[in-house]
């Protein structure tokens, strides 16, 4: 019997197994990882490309929804800022009007020797109280106004102290009372009113910026348009790849985004137009009428100072003419229906001419009597002007606040609806791609 011996086993021991090519290949350095090969190969195949297309659709839809939400919230924030800034601005102007009203009451009452009329005293006290409350309220509304408000508040304290000294001396018939009143008026016009005018300028700048920001959010909708382009490109590619014209999921997703984009543009655009209408309508009218009222009321003080100076008050009369002329110009440039106030202003200026005619003719007592008479034509005309102007400002401020508030609520709702539309479009688009993927399983 012949015994077969394998090679290398002559000694009875088994030799080492030869290295196979597969093992050698696995150990060779520098070759790409098999996983990378698999990913690239998968992406080159149709199912892989479909998955990439699905991811693009989902990302585009979600970006569109997020852009819609951002646009809605940004415009709502701009509208809220415009609402707050207009309220602050009108509040500052109202404080200014209260102060010149108080000064007009104090100077007019000073024409009456001894104890001033109760009605004039009440008017002065009420105006000062409202101005003080207004300053306190403004201080808590915008920290940017703190310094100027502090200056105005400190000046108001000095002013009221000087007025009280003037009144006390006037009640006792001391001529020094006129000097105190003149000093009080100087403090009001050199410290308090300039600080308030600075606040008006600052707040007007903020209001302009807030209104401009309302219309600057429409560019965000460009992201929604870009998302629509992505969906259309994917649909065209898919139609060519699968030889089918339409994909139900992608079509519905596109329609959802189109509706959301168009609806968003309409709502945001209308809110911008409404803000412009408010800016050019009730807001502009409220600012103009408030400014004209302040000028007219300050002119009323000049009327009294002209008489207090007894023959040496020509400079005050010139200021009266300048301020009433400026008030008339402001009202002429204001949006309708502020034009009716222009006629009331002219009526009062005409009645003021009666006072000047008496004083210029040497009848100082008659001029004073007409100036302080509650039933006299000058007083009736001035009270009618101030009542109509105050009512106009109040109505326009309310209209401004309501319009901006309503527009802000609408765009917030739009933003959240846009986000929901984006999520819905993402789900629909992914499902549409998924239908095609199922055909390759």
C-alpha positions as CSV (number, residue, x, y, z in Angstrom):
1,X,0.0,0.0,0.0
2,X,1.4,3.4,-1.0
3,X,1.0,6.3,1.5
4,X,0.5,9.8,0.1
5,X,2.3,12.5,1.8
6,X,1.3,16.2,1.4
7,X,4.0,18.6,0.5
8,X,5.9,19.9,3.5
9,X,4.8,17.0,5.6
10,X,7.8,14.8,5.2
11,X,8.8,15.5,8.7
12,X,5.3,14.8,9.8
13,X,4.5,18.5,10.5
14,X,2.1,20.6,8.7
15,X,3.5,23.7,7.0
16,X,2.0,27.2,7.2
17,X,-1.0,27.9,5.0
18,X,-0.4,30.1,2.0
19,X,-1.7,33.7,2.2
20,X,-4.8,34.1,0.0
21,X,-5.2,37.1,-2.3
22,X,-8.3,38.3,-0.5
23,X,-6.5,38.6,2.8
24,X,-3.6,40.4,1.1
25,X,-6.0,42.8,-0.6
26,X,-7.7,43.6,2.7
27,X,-4.3,44.4,4.3
28,X,-3.1,46.6,1.5
29,X,-2.8,50.2,2.6
30,X,-4.3,53.2,0.8
31,X,-7.4,51.5,-0.6
32,X,-10.8,53.4,-0.2
33,X,-13.1,52.2,2.6
34,X,-15.8,49.8,1.4
35,X,-18.4,52.0,3.1
36,X,-17.4,55.0,1.1
37,X,-17.6,53.0,-2.1
38,X,-21.1,51.8,-1.0
39,X,-22.4,55.4,-0.3
40,X,-21.1,56.7,-3.7
41,X,-22.6,53.8,-5.5
42,X,-25.9,54.3,-3.7
43,X,-26.0,58.0,-4.6
44,X,-25.3,57.2,-8.2
45,X,-28.4,55.0,-8.4
46,X,-31.9,56.4,-8.8
47,X,-33.1,55.5,-5.2
48,X,-30.2,57.4,-3.7
49,X,-30.9,60.4,-5.9
50,X,-34.5,60.3,-4.9
51,X,-33.5,60.4,-1.2
52,X,-31.3,63.4,-1.9
53,X,-34.2,65.1,-3.7
54,X,-36.5,64.3,-0.8
55,X,-34.1,65.9,1.7
56,X,-33.9,69.1,-0.5
57,X,-37.7,69.3,-0.7
58,X,-38.0,69.0,3.1
59,X,-35.3,71.5,3.8
60,X,-36.7,74.0,1.3
61,X,-40.2,73.7,2.7
62,X,-39.1,74.1,6.3
63,X,-36.9,77.1,5.3
64,X,-40.0,78.7,3.6
65,X,-42.1,78.1,6.7
66,X,-39.4,79.5,9.0
67,X,-39.0,82.5,6.7
68,X,-42.8,83.2,6.8
69,X,-42.8,83.0,10.6
70,X,-39.7,85.3,10.8
71,X,-41.4,87.8,8.5
72,X,-44.6,87.8,10.4
73,X,-42.9,88.2,13.8
74,X,-40.5,90.9,12.5
75,X,-43.3,93.0,11.1
76,X,-45.4,92.5,14.2
77,X,-42.4,93.7,16.3
78,X,-42.0,96.8,14.0
79,X,-45.7,97.6,14.3
80,X,-45.5,97.2,18.1
81,X,-42.5,99.5,18.2
82,X,-44.3,102.1,16.0
83,X,-47.3,101.9,18.3
84,X,-45.2,102.4,21.4
85,X,-43.1,105.2,19.9
86,X,-46.1,107.1,18.6
87,X,-47.7,106.9,22.0
88,X,-44.4,108.2,23.6
89,X,-44.2,111.0,21.1
90,X,-47.8,112.1,21.6
91,X,-47.3,111.8,25.3
92,X,-44.4,114.2,25.3
93,X,-46.4,116.7,23.2
94,X,-49.3,116.4,25.6
95,X,-47.0,117.2,28.5
96,X,-45.7,120.2,26.6
97,X,-49.3,121.4,26.0
98,X,-50.2,120.9,29.6
99,X,-47.2,123.1,30.7
100,X,-48.0,125.9,28.3
101,X,-51.6,125.7,29.3
102,X,-50.6,126.1,32.9
103,X,-48.4,129.0,32.0
104,X,-51.2,130.7,30.0
105,X,-53.6,130.2,33.0
106,X,-51.0,131.6,35.5
107,X,-50.2,134.7,33.4
108,X,-53.8,135.4,32.5
109,X,-54.8,135.1,36.2
110,X,-51.9,137.5,37.1
111,X,-53.7,140.3,35.2
112,X,-56.3,140.3,38.0
113,X,-54.9,142.0,41.1
114,X,-55.2,140.3,44.5
115,X,-56.8,136.8,44.6
116,X,-56.9,135.3,41.2
117,X,-60.2,133.8,39.9
118,X,-60.9,130.3,41.1
119,X,-61.5,129.0,37.6
120,X,-58.0,130.2,36.5
121,X,-56.4,128.7,39.6
122,X,-58.1,125.3,38.9
123,X,-57.0,125.4,35.3
124,X,-53.4,126.0,36.3
125,X,-53.4,123.3,39.0
126,X,-55.0,120.8,36.8
127,X,-52.6,121.4,34.0
128,X,-49.6,121.1,36.3
129,X,-50.9,117.9,37.8
130,X,-51.5,116.4,34.4
131,X,-48.0,117.4,33.3
132,X,-46.4,115.9,36.4
133,X,-48.3,112.6,35.9
134,X,-47.4,112.6,32.2
135,X,-43.7,113.0,32.9
136,X,-43.8,110.2,35.5
137,X,-45.6,107.9,32.9
138,X,-43.1,108.8,30.2
139,X,-40.1,108.0,32.4
140,X,-41.3,104.4,32.7
141,X,-41.9,103.9,29.0
142,X,-38.5,104.4,27.3
143,X,-35.2,104.5,29.1
144,X,-33.6,106.4,26.3
145,X,-35.6,109.5,27.3
146,X,-34.5,109.4,30.9
147,X,-31.9,112.2,30.8
148,X,-34.1,114.8,29.1
149,X,-37.1,113.8,31.2
150,X,-35.0,114.4,34.3
151,X,-34.1,117.8,33.1
152,X,-37.7,118.6,32.3
153,X,-38.9,117.4,35.8
154,X,-36.3,119.4,37.6
155,X,-37.1,122.5,35.6
156,X,-40.8,122.0,36.3
157,X,-40.2,121.9,40.1
158,X,-38.3,125.2,39.8
159,X,-41.0,126.7,37.6
160,X,-43.9,125.9,40.0
161,X,-42.0,127.3,42.9
162,X,-41.4,130.6,41.2
163,X,-45.1,130.7,40.1
164,X,-46.2,130.2,43.7
165,X,-43.9,133.1,44.8
166,X,-45.3,135.3,42.1
167,X,-48.9,134.5,43.1
168,X,-48.2,135.1,46.8
169,X,-46.7,138.5,46.0
170,X,-49.5,139.4,43.5
171,X,-52.2,138.6,46.1
172,X,-50.6,141.1,48.4
173,X,-50.2,143.7,45.7
174,X,-46.3,143.6,45.7
175,X,-44.9,144.5,42.2
176,X,-42.1,142.0,42.7
177,X,-44.7,139.3,41.8
178,X,-44.3,140.3,38.1
179,X,-40.5,139.6,38.4
180,X,-41.1,136.2,39.8
181,X,-43.6,135.4,37.1
182,X,-41.2,136.6,34.4
183,X,-38.5,134.4,35.9
184,X,-40.8,131.4,36.0
185,X,-41.6,131.9,32.4
186,X,-37.9,132.1,31.6
187,X,-37.2,128.8,33.3
188,X,-40.1,127.2,31.4
189,X,-38.9,128.4,28.0
190,X,-35.1,128.0,28.6
191,X,-35.1,124.7,30.5
192,X,-38.3,122.7,30.4
193,X,-39.6,123.2,26.9
194,X,-36.2,122.8,25.2
195,X,-35.9,119.4,27.0
196,X,-39.3,118.4,25.8
197,X,-38.6,119.6,22.3
198,X,-35.5,117.4,22.4
199,X,-37.6,114.4,23.4
200,X,-40.0,115.2,20.6
201,X,-37.1,115.2,18.0
202,X,-35.7,111.9,19.4
203,X,-39.1,110.2,19.4
204,X,-40.0,111.4,15.9
205,X,-36.7,109.8,14.7
206,X,-37.7,106.5,16.4
207,X,-41.2,106.7,15.0
208,X,-39.8,107.2,11.5
209,X,-37.5,104.2,11.9
210,X,-40.3,102.0,13.2
211,X,-42.6,102.8,10.3
212,X,-39.8,102.2,7.8
213,X,-39.1,98.8,9.4
214,X,-42.7,97.7,8.8
215,X,-42.1,97.6,5.1
216,X,-38.6,96.1,5.2
217,X,-39.6,92.5,6.0
218,X,-41.0,91.7,2.6
219,X,-37.5,90.6,1.4
220,X,-37.7,87.6,3.7
221,X,-40.4,86.2,1.3
222,X,-37.6,85.8,-1.2
223,X,-36.6,82.6,0.7
224,X,-40.2,81.3,0.1
225,X,-39.8,82.0,-3.6
226,X,-36.4,80.2,-3.6
227,X,-38.1,77.2,-1.9
228,X,-40.7,77.1,-4.6
229,X,-37.9,77.1,-7.2
230,X,-36.4,74.1,-5.5
231,X,-39.7,72.2,-5.5
232,X,-40.3,72.9,-9.2
233,X,-36.8,71.8,-10.2
234,X,-37.2,68.6,-8.2
235,X,-40.5,67.9,-9.9
236,X,-39.0,68.5,-13.4
237,X,-36.1,66.2,-12.6
238,X,-38.5,63.6,-11.2
239,X,-40.7,63.7,-14.2
240,X,-37.8,63.1,-16.5
241,X,-36.4,60.4,-14.4
242,X,-39.6,58.4,-13.9
243,X,-41.3,59.4,-17.1
244,X,-44.3,60.6,-15.2
245,X,-45.5,64.2,-15.5
246,X,-46.8,64.8,-12.0
247,X,-46.1,63.7,-8.5
248,X,-49.1,64.2,-6.3
249,X,-47.2,64.9,-3.1
250,X,-44.9,67.4,-4.6
251,X,-47.7,69.1,-6.5
252,X,-49.8,69.6,-3.4
253,X,-46.7,70.7,-1.4
254,X,-46.0,73.3,-4.1
255,X,-49.5,74.5,-4.1
256,X,-49.4,74.9,-0.3
257,X,-46.2,77.0,-0.5
258,X,-47.6,79.1,-3.3
259,X,-50.7,79.8,-1.3
260,X,-48.7,80.6,1.8
261,X,-46.2,82.8,-0.1
262,X,-48.9,84.8,-2.0
263,X,-51.1,85.0,1.1
264,X,-48.1,86.2,3.2
265,X,-47.1,88.8,0.6
266,X,-50.7,90.1,0.6
267,X,-51.0,90.3,4.4
268,X,-47.6,91.7,4.9
269,X,-48.1,94.2,2.1
270,X,-51.5,95.3,3.4
271,X,-50.0,95.8,6.9
272,X,-47.3,97.9,5.4
273,X,-49.8,100.0,3.4
274,X,-52.0,100.3,6.5
275,X,-49.0,101.5,8.5
276,X,-48.2,104.1,5.8
277,X,-51.9,105.2,5.9
278,X,-51.6,105.6,9.7
279,X,-48.4,107.5,9.4
280,X,-49.7,109.9,6.8
281,X,-53.2,110.1,8.3
282,X,-54.2,110.1,11.9
283,X,-50.6,110.0,13.3
284,X,-49.5,113.0,11.1
285,X,-52.7,114.9,12.0
286,X,-52.3,114.2,15.7
287,X,-48.7,115.5,15.7
288,X,-49.6,118.6,13.6
289,X,-52.7,119.5,15.7
290,X,-50.8,119.0,18.9
291,X,-48.0,121.2,17.7
292,X,-50.4,123.9,16.6
293,X,-52.2,123.8,19.9
294,X,-48.9,124.2,21.8
295,X,-48.0,127.2,19.7
296,X,-51.4,128.8,20.2
297,X,-51.4,128.2,23.9
298,X,-48.0,129.7,24.3
299,X,-49.2,132.6,22.2
300,X,-52.0,133.0,24.8
301,X,-49.3,133.5,27.5
302,X,-47.6,136.1,25.2
303,X,-51.0,137.9,25.1
304,X,-51.0,138.2,28.9
305,X,-47.4,139.2,29.1
306,X,-47.9,142.0,26.6
307,X,-50.5,143.5,29.0
308,X,-48.5,142.7,32.1
309,X,-45.6,144.8,30.7
310,X,-48.0,147.8,30.3
311,X,-46.6,149.5,27.2
312,X,-43.3,147.7,27.0
313,X,-44.5,144.3,25.8
314,X,-44.0,144.8,22.1
315,X,-41.6,141.8,21.9
316,X,-44.3,139.6,23.4
317,X,-46.8,140.7,20.9
318,X,-44.4,140.0,18.1
319,X,-43.9,136.5,19.5
320,X,-47.7,136.1,19.6
321,X,-47.9,136.9,15.9
322,X,-45.0,134.6,15.0
323,X,-46.5,131.7,16.9
324,X,-50.0,132.1,15.7
325,X,-48.7,132.4,12.1
326,X,-46.7,129.2,12.5
327,X,-49.7,127.4,14.1
328,X,-51.8,128.4,11.0
329,X,-49.1,127.0,8.7
330,X,-48.9,123.7,10.6
331,X,-52.7,123.3,10.4
332,X,-52.7,124.2,6.7
333,X,-50.2,121.4,6.1
334,X,-52.0,118.8,8.2
335,X,-54.1,116.0,6.7
336,X,-57.9,116.8,6.6
337,X,-60.0,117.4,8.6
338,X,-57.6,119.5,10.6
339,X,-58.4,122.5,8.3
340,X,-61.5,123.3,10.4
341,X,-59.2,124.2,13.3
342,X,-57.5,126.7,11.1
343,X,-60.7,128.7,10.9
344,X,-61.1,128.5,14.7
345,X,-57.5,129.7,15.1
346,X,-58.2,132.7,12.8
347,X,-61.3,133.5,14.8
348,X,-59.4,133.6,18.0
349,X,-56.6,135.7,16.5
350,X,-59.3,138.1,15.3
351,X,-60.7,138.4,18.8
352,X,-57.2,139.0,20.2
353,X,-57.0,142.0,17.9
354,X,-59.8,143.5,20.0
355,X,-57.6,143.4,23.1
356,X,-54.8,145.0,21.2
357,X,-57.0,147.7,19.8
358,X,-58.1,148.7,23.4
359,X,-54.5,148.6,24.7
360,X,-53.0,150.5,21.8
361,X,-55.8,153.2,22.2
362,X,-54.7,153.7,25.9
363,X,-57.5,151.7,27.5
364,X,-55.3,149.3,29.4
365,X,-58.0,148.5,31.9
366,X,-60.5,147.7,29.2
367,X,-58.0,145.5,27.4
368,X,-57.3,143.6,30.7
369,X,-61.0,143.2,31.4
370,X,-61.6,141.8,28.0
371,X,-58.6,139.4,28.2
372,X,-59.7,137.9,31.6
373,X,-63.5,137.9,30.9
374,X,-64.6,134.2,30.7
375,X,-67.6,135.3,28.6
376,X,-65.6,137.6,26.4
377,X,-65.2,136.9,22.7
378,X,-61.4,136.3,23.0
379,X,-61.7,133.8,25.8
380,X,-64.7,131.9,24.2
381,X,-62.8,131.7,20.9
382,X,-59.6,130.4,22.6
383,X,-61.5,127.8,24.6
384,X,-63.3,126.6,21.5
385,X,-60.0,126.2,19.7
386,X,-58.4,124.3,22.5
387,X,-61.4,122.0,23.0
388,X,-61.6,121.1,19.3
389,X,-57.9,120.6,19.0
390,X,-57.7,118.4,22.1
391,X,-60.6,116.3,20.9
392,X,-59.0,115.9,17.5
393,X,-55.7,114.8,19.0
394,X,-57.5,112.2,21.2
395,X,-59.4,110.7,18.3
396,X,-56.4,110.5,16.1
397,X,-54.2,108.9,18.8
398,X,-56.9,106.3,19.4
399,X,-57.2,105.6,15.7
400,X,-53.4,105.3,15.4
401,X,-53.1,102.9,18.3
402,X,-56.0,100.7,17.2
403,X,-54.9,100.5,13.5
404,X,-51.3,99.5,14.4
405,X,-52.5,97.0,17.0
406,X,-54.9,95.3,14.6
407,X,-52.3,95.1,11.9
408,X,-49.8,93.6,14.4
409,X,-52.2,90.8,15.5
410,X,-52.9,89.8,11.8
411,X,-49.2,89.4,10.9
412,X,-48.4,87.3,13.9
413,X,-51.2,84.9,13.0
414,X,-49.8,84.9,9.4
415,X,-46.4,83.9,10.7
416,X,-47.6,80.9,12.5
417,X,-49.8,79.8,9.6
418,X,-46.8,80.1,7.3
419,X,-44.8,77.8,9.6
420,X,-47.6,75.2,9.6
421,X,-47.7,75.5,5.8
422,X,-44.0,74.9,5.6
423,X,-44.2,71.8,7.8
424,X,-47.2,70.5,5.8
425,X,-45.3,71.0,2.5
426,X,-42.3,69.2,3.9
427,X,-44.4,66.2,4.9
428,X,-46.3,66.1,1.6
429,X,-43.1,66.5,-0.5
430,X,-41.4,63.6,1.4
431,X,-44.4,61.4,0.9
432,X,-44.4,62.2,-2.8
433,X,-40.7,61.2,-3.1
434,X,-41.4,58.1,-0.9
435,X,-44.0,56.8,-3.4
436,X,-41.3,56.7,-6.1
437,X,-38.9,55.1,-3.7
438,X,-41.3,52.3,-3.0
439,X,-41.2,51.3,-6.7
440,X,-37.5,50.4,-6.3
441,X,-38.0,48.0,-3.4
